[in-house]
Amino acid sequence: MAKPLPQYQPVVRREFPMLAKLLIAAVVALTLSAPATAAENENLQLFRDVQKQVLRYPHFTIFDSVHANVDNGHVTLVGKVTMPYKKSDLEKRVAKLAAVTSIDNKIEVLPVSQFDNQLRFSIARAIYSNHNFRPFASMVNPPIHIIVEHGRVTLEGVVNSQVDRMLARSIASSFLAFEVKNELQTEAEVKAAL
């Protein structure tokens, strides 16, 4: 005579509501986190679009530095440029992006100074004629930017290694600047920050 099969139905009924609760909780969690992720993706895409507009600006040089902060369509431009028209041109270029809702232009215009100009060109020539940096000299937008204000030098951008960062600072320090700030980052530091 065959044994009757055990009854598993009550166990299934008890687990199903728990499973259903877990599924509902997972769906709610995904739904709540989706807008934040979408907003972050939109901010990242807008940041990249703003970055392209700045870097493709034909008058943007190694003597200018512009950064952007993006928050749900609001763009804040900060940095320093050598000429007043660059500040307004960059704002106009960024304003053309469809995702931009408002712009706060905090770009500063560097003062006109023959001493600063000589310092800029001398440091740039020395850095980009060095064999470590020579391959970058022919790039449209070389990676090291030299910002000079009232005889104070700031190096910005990205270099391959810590040795390149120290070399660039050493070269810039060999000129008659009142101060040299080294804000260069290595590629590894930039990747770690992302």
C-alpha positions, -999 to 999 in steps of 0.1 A, spaced: 0 0 0 14 34 -9 21 60 17 3 92 15 24 122 4 32 146 32 12 178 33 35 208 25 7 232 18 6 250 52 44 256 50 40 271 15 13 294 27 34 307 56 65 313 33 46 329 5 35 360 24 71 364 36 85 360 1 58 384 -12 69 410 15 105 406 5 97 411 -32 75 441 -25 103 456 -3 129 450 -31 106 467 -57 100 497 -33 137 500 -26 146 500 -63 118 524 -71 130 548 -44 167 545 -54 160 548 -92 154 586 -92 186 593 -72 206 572 -97 189 588 -126 196 623 -112 232 613 -106 235 600 -142 219 632 -155 243 654 -135 273 633 -147 262 636 -183 256 674 -180 290 677 -163 306 659 -193 287 681 -218 299 713 -199 334 700 -199 333 694 -236 320 730 -242 349 744 -222 376 723 -237 364 728 -272 363 766 -268 389 778 -293 404 805 -270 408 782 -240 445 779 -233 470 764 -209 469 797 -191 431 793 -183 414 771 -157 377 765 -156 358 740 -135 321 733 -133 297 721 -105 264 707 -117 233 702 -97 200 692 -115 205 716 -144 221 744 -124 257 749 -135 283 769 -115 314 779 -135 345 787 -114 381 793 -123 403 819 -139 408 831 -175 432 856 -191 407 877 -209 372 891 -201 356 879 -233 365 843 -224 343 845 -193 312 856 -212 319 833 -242 321 802 -220 289 811 -202 271 815 -236 285 781 -248 273 763 -217 239 780 -217 233 765 -252 232 730 -236 196 717 -235 199 703 -199 211 736 -184 184 754 -165 206 782 -149 242 793 -148 261 810 -120 293 824 -136 320 828 -109 349 828 -134 375 854 -125 395 874 -150 432 875 -143 447 910 -142 467 922 -171 504 922 -162 534 920 -184 554 903 -156 526 876 -153 526 871 -191 564 867 -192 562 842 -163 534 822 -179 552 819 -212 586 811 -196 572 784 -174 551 769 -202 581 769 -226 603 752 -199 577 726 -189 567 716 -224 603 715 -238 613 690 -211 615 655 -225 589 641 -200 563 666 -212 573 672 -248 547 647 -262 519 668 -246 530 701 -262 514 693 -295 481 684 -280 451 707 -285 446 710 -248 478 700 -230 473 685 -195 493 710 -174 477 745 -170 498 774 -157 477 800 -139 497 831 -129 482 859 -108 502 887 -93 534 867 -97 519 836 -80 519 804 -100 494 776 -97 499 744 -117 467 725 -125 459 694 -145 468 658 -147 502 641 -151 512 605 -155 530 600 -122 542 615 -89 576 620 -105 561 642 -133 542 662 -107 574 669 -88 593 676 -120 567 702 -132 568 719 -98 606 720 -99 607 736 -133 581 762 -123 600 770 -91 631 778 -110 616 811 -122 611 843 -102 576 836 -89 565 848 -55 549 814 -49 543 781 -67 513 760 -58 513 725 -72 477 713 -77 486 687 -103 470 653 -99 483 619 -111 461 598 -134 458 572 -105 445 599 -82 419 611 -107 407 575 -113 405 568 -76 383 600 -71 358 587 -96 
